[in-house]
């Protein structure tokens, strides 16, 4: 993760869900601490927004993959159940 924009940030598209979530948590902690200059805070907020979108997309993809797994060997649906995020 970049420290207030001083180091190049890793391309979000290459991050795993876990890495993106960890970086997002670090950004939230920095912003909540209130010790980040305004320009850096804006940059961090923009990255956090992109990280959140990446995590949302990865979760949606995982949910779709789980639904495909729920098909029997012939590809016939076994039924569906509501997605339980808990």
FENPE-V252202 format. One record per residue. OMEGA is omega as a letter, one per 40 degrees, with the letter a starting at -180 (none if undefined). BURIAL is # if it has 16 or more other C-alpha atoms within 10 Angstrom, else .. D_LAST is the distance of its C-alpha to the last C-alpha in Angstrom with 1 decimal. Layout:
OMEGA,BURIAL,D_LAST ; OMEGA,BURIAL,D_LAST
This chain:
i,#,28.1 ; i,.,31.2 ; a,.,32.4 ; i,#,33.1 ; a,.,34.4 ; i,.,37.1 ; i,.,35.9 ; a,.,35.0 ; i,.,31.3 ; i,.,29.8 ; a,.,29.3 ; a,#,25.7 ; a,.,25.8 ; a,.,26.5 ; i,.,23.5 ; i,.,20.6 ; a,#,17.1 ; i,.,17.1 ; i,.,20.6 ; i,#,20.0 ; i,#,17.0 ; i,.,19.2 ; i,#,22.1 ; i,#,20.3 ; i,.,19.4 ; i,#,23.1 ; i,#,24.3 ; i,.,22.3 ; i,.,23.8 ; a,#,27.2 ; i,#,27.1 ; i,.,25.9 ; i,.,28.8 ; a,.,31.2 ; a,.,33.5 ; i,.,33.5 ; a,.,36.5 ; a,.,35.9 ; i,.,36.6 ; i,.,34.3 ; i,#,31.5 ; i,.,31.9 ; i,.,31.8 ; i,#,28.6 ; i,#,27.0 ; i,.,28.0 ; i,#,26.6 ; i,#,23.3 ; i,.,23.1 ; i,#,23.9 ; i,#,21.3 ; i,#,18.6 ; i,.,19.9 ; i,#,20.0 ; i,#,16.4 ; a,.,15.5 ; i,.,18.0 ; i,.,16.7 ; i,.,13.2 ; i,.,15.0 ; i,.,17.2 ; i,.,14.7 ; i,.,13.2 ; i,.,16.9 ; i,.,17.8 ; i,.,15.3 ; i,#,16.8 ; i,.,20.2 ; a,.,19.5 ; i,.,19.0 ; i,.,22.7 ; a,.,25.3 ; i,.,28.2 ; a,.,30.3 ; i,.,27.7 ; a,.,27.2 ; i,.,23.8 ; a,.,22.2 ; i,.,20.3 ; i,.,17.0 ; i,.,13.8 ; i,.,11.5 ; a,.,9.1 ; a,.,5.5 ; a,.,3.8 ; none,.,0.0
